[in-house]
Amino acid sequence: MALYRFASASPDTSIVRWNLIFAHVVLTSLTLVIAYPFVQRRIVSGLSEGAIKG
């Protein structure tokens, strides 16, 4: 909601700057996509360790 409020903060409330919203979403997603290969082994082992009873 804060991102939407920032992008629509203009004198004319009917204008939403979608380019700012999409740029923020892409940059946020890009950091996760880049970080995932480095921590993939830990994520998978943590998920499978929690699924095993015993």
Short mmCIF file of the C-alpha atoms (twelve columns), coordinates in Angstrom:
data_MODEL
# 
_entry.id   MODEL 
# 
loop_
_atom_site.group_PDB 
_atom_site.id 
_atom_site.type_symbol 
_atom_site.label_atom_id 
_atom_site.label_alt_id 
_atom_site.label_comp_id 
_atom_site.label_asym_id 
_atom_site.label_seq_id 
_atom_site.Cartn_x 
_atom_site.Cartn_y 
_atom_site.Cartn_z 
_atom_site.pdbx_PDB_model_num 
ATOM 1  C CA . MET A 1  0.000  0.000   0.000   1 
ATOM 2  C CA . ALA A 2  2.870  2.374   0.723   1 
ATOM 3  C CA . LEU A 3  4.272  1.774   -2.747  1 
ATOM 4  C CA . TYR A 4  0.896  2.499   -4.325  1 
ATOM 5  C CA . ARG A 5  0.530  5.647   -2.223  1 
ATOM 6  C CA . PHE A 6  3.998  6.830   -3.288  1 
ATOM 7  C CA . ALA A 7  3.318  6.207   -6.973  1 
ATOM 8  C CA . SER A 8  -0.036 7.959   -6.881  1 
ATOM 9  C CA . ALA A 9  1.150  10.976  -4.854  1 
ATOM 10 C CA . SER A 10 0.511  13.738  -7.303  1 
ATOM 11 C CA . PRO A 11 -1.831 16.741  -7.312  1 
ATOM 12 C CA . ASP A 12 -4.129 14.885  -9.698  1 
ATOM 13 C CA . THR A 13 -5.254 11.795  -7.760  1 
ATOM 14 C CA . SER A 14 -6.442 10.021  -10.911 1 
ATOM 15 C CA . ILE A 15 -2.864 9.669   -12.197 1 
ATOM 16 C CA . VAL A 16 -1.008 6.593   -11.067 1 
ATOM 17 C CA . ARG A 17 2.615  6.343   -12.123 1 
ATOM 18 C CA . TRP A 18 2.667  2.661   -13.034 1 
ATOM 19 C CA . ASN A 19 6.232  2.920   -14.293 1 
ATOM 20 C CA . LEU A 20 7.403  3.554   -10.717 1 
ATOM 21 C CA . ILE A 21 5.379  0.641   -9.379  1 
ATOM 22 C CA . PHE A 22 6.693  -1.791  -11.989 1 
ATOM 23 C CA . ALA A 23 10.274 -0.577  -11.571 1 
ATOM 24 C CA . HIS A 24 10.066 -1.190  -7.832  1 
ATOM 25 C CA . VAL A 25 8.548  -4.644  -8.295  1 
ATOM 26 C CA . VAL A 26 11.229 -5.633  -10.810 1 
ATOM 27 C CA . LEU A 27 14.089 -4.415  -8.624  1 
ATOM 28 C CA . THR A 28 12.689 -6.160  -5.558  1 
ATOM 29 C CA . SER A 29 12.144 -9.415  -7.451  1 
ATOM 30 C CA . LEU A 30 15.557 -9.219  -9.083  1 
ATOM 31 C CA . THR A 31 17.354 -9.246  -5.746  1 
ATOM 32 C CA . LEU A 32 15.457 -12.379 -4.698  1 
ATOM 33 C CA . VAL A 33 16.165 -14.121 -8.006  1 
ATOM 34 C CA . ILE A 34 19.873 -13.322 -7.706  1 
ATOM 35 C CA . ALA A 35 20.091 -14.421 -4.043  1 
ATOM 36 C CA . TYR A 36 18.163 -17.680 -4.415  1 
ATOM 37 C CA . PRO A 37 20.872 -19.737 -6.226  1 
ATOM 38 C CA . PHE A 38 23.344 -18.937 -3.460  1 
ATOM 39 C CA . VAL A 39 21.048 -20.038 -0.625  1 
ATOM 40 C CA . GLN A 40 19.093 -22.732 -2.471  1 
ATOM 41 C CA . ARG A 41 20.862 -25.624 -0.748  1 
ATOM 42 C CA . ARG A 42 20.072 -24.242 2.722   1 
ATOM 43 C CA . ILE A 43 16.445 -23.541 1.835   1 
ATOM 44 C CA . VAL A 44 15.827 -27.025 0.440   1 
ATOM 45 C CA . SER A 45 17.601 -28.754 3.330   1 
ATOM 46 C CA . GLY A 46 15.638 -26.699 5.857   1 
ATOM 47 C CA . LEU A 47 12.336 -27.536 4.204   1 
ATOM 48 C CA . SER A 48 13.067 -31.245 3.965   1 
ATOM 49 C CA . GLU A 49 14.481 -31.399 7.522   1 
ATOM 50 C CA . GLY A 50 11.306 -29.923 8.923   1 
ATOM 51 C CA . ALA A 51 9.168  -32.441 6.997   1 
ATOM 52 C CA . ILE A 52 10.848 -35.534 8.452   1 
ATOM 53 C CA . LYS A 53 9.417  -36.926 11.670  1 
ATOM 54 C CA . GLY A 54 11.695 -38.548 14.115  1 
# 
